[in-house]
Amino acid sequence: MPATTDTRRKPFVREILGRSDYAIISELVEPDSKVLDLGCGEGELLAWLAVNKGVEGRGIEIDGRKVQRAIARGVSVFQGDIEQALGSYPDQSFDYIILSQTLQETRWPLKVLEEMLRVGKYAIVAFPNFGHWSVRLAMLRTGRSPRTQCFPYQWYESPNIHFLTIRDFEILARDKGWRVEREIFLSGRRIGTWMSNLMAEVAVFLVQR
Amino acid sequence: MITETRNIRFDSLPLDCGETLSPIEVAYETYGTLNAAKSNAILICHALTGDAHVAGVSASDGKPGWWDSMVGPGKAFDTSRYFIVCANVLGGCRGTTGPGSVNPASGKPYALGFPVITVPDMVRLQKMLVDALGIERLLTVTGGSMGGMQALEWASAYPETVISAIPIATTARHSAQQIAFNEVGRQAIMADPDWNNGDYYGGQPPARGLAVARMVGHITYMSDESMRQKFGRRLRDKETFGFDFSADFEVESYLRYRGTQFVNRFDANSYLYITKAMDYFDLAARSGSLADAFRNGKSRFLLISFTSDWLYPSYQSVEVVEALRSMNRDVAYCELPSNYGHDAFLVDVGEQTEVIHGFLASTFKARA
């Protein structure tokens, strides 16, 4: 299933979901596919995909109140920890497994990625890029753990426990033999591939095993 | 909403134990209207001591239904949109054939001559009722506790009939702890001399034994926190201890009251038979594994558990959810925060309503 290249929907999507990584993800997902969203929050993306793309969606979310809101809007969400919950799914149960802005918060990121690629035909991974120039500059200037718009937390209260850059992800994918089908870079808006590891705040990868 | 319990009679019901009950009566109530497409029917299954009167005000005794906060116009199970059916369970004492019913062979109550029944037997009888009402598919089968076991059994045994299931605060099999509490209840009944080997109809029922069984049950339905809030160590109508064995504490007096009240509306033998059916229930054993119990069908699931429910702890719901996911089934699950213990599904209905309302609406839209 090749990723869709129809970008006409983009402004519309952005308006509905108000999140640029969601906009990209909803472009990547083929119509009428089966999607599992890890850390799905209140199920906004899955609900949008169900209505607009005929997607059969499921979600996993650890925050009970968010799970309740997601179910109340008709999305089938399971309350649990994504690092444990993936295990019970059979191989290749979904077309896409989505992990949006959460990889850097997981205890064992590689295990999560490998499980995603086992359970899904494609993994869609969006993460904040620790290689962005603002991060590098902040660290160089202050000599402290960098705090930027994408990484606003003090080191002692940050949920981000595994920082990674776009380059890190590309090297991991190469070492593991994963096929990167698409790489999309964002810095407020979509940007090109030129010096992406320096220029992009967020990256979205479409990966296949 | 004034409601009336109706009765329907079936010729016979084959049971798991090998015997056949014949004939057999079912007491049931309905609410709302079945639509022309017959696509809005919901079956609600009651727990151990419930009955067919789930909502509204009973025409016979003026009492509200046991889940009136959840069932009615505009409520979670919205009777202005859905057609709701609730039947008294097989083995019960509220209109459906049970050990207190007259055995046509002898002209006397069955008592211990009543065959031992199972949750699948209960569900098989409900299926006969649903068929008799002309309902081919159920938008949802739901219930809490033993009602949830029946919902799971429905989805496993009749996957083509069940569009969705909402098992609440329940399990696919009783743990040793759950069996143990039921056994204490049964022993309390059987230790009462008035029980007389189950043969007490027309005489003095084993009221003390049944009351103790109910007291134990009540403790397991509450939580440490809810008991602390409700009773604490407060004394009942006195300033100091009585230095005797009267009810000093409020909690003692409450349990005694609930125990005595229960005797007026429940049959001790029904308590024995129904708790035994709960203990026997094991969806995994019959199918080989829990996952295999859900091999067939396309039913959608919503499982709900409660944080303070230690009688049917969340891990038992998660076990079912894991099995469903390993079969790649459509399942939603949430653990709702509540201090009310197992009773939460009956009394803590705010968030439960929100979740069920949305789940039902989306299921109705997509599948009905």
Interface residues (C-beta under 8 A of the other chain):
Chain A: E56 R58 G64 V67 Q68 A70 I71 A72 R73 G74 V75 S76 V77 F78 Q79 G80 A85 S88 Y89 P90 S93
Chain B: R300 L302 V318 V321 E322 R325 S326 M327 N328 D330 V331 A332 Y333 C334 E335 L336 P337 E351 E354 V355 H357 G358 F359 A361 S362 T363 K365 A366
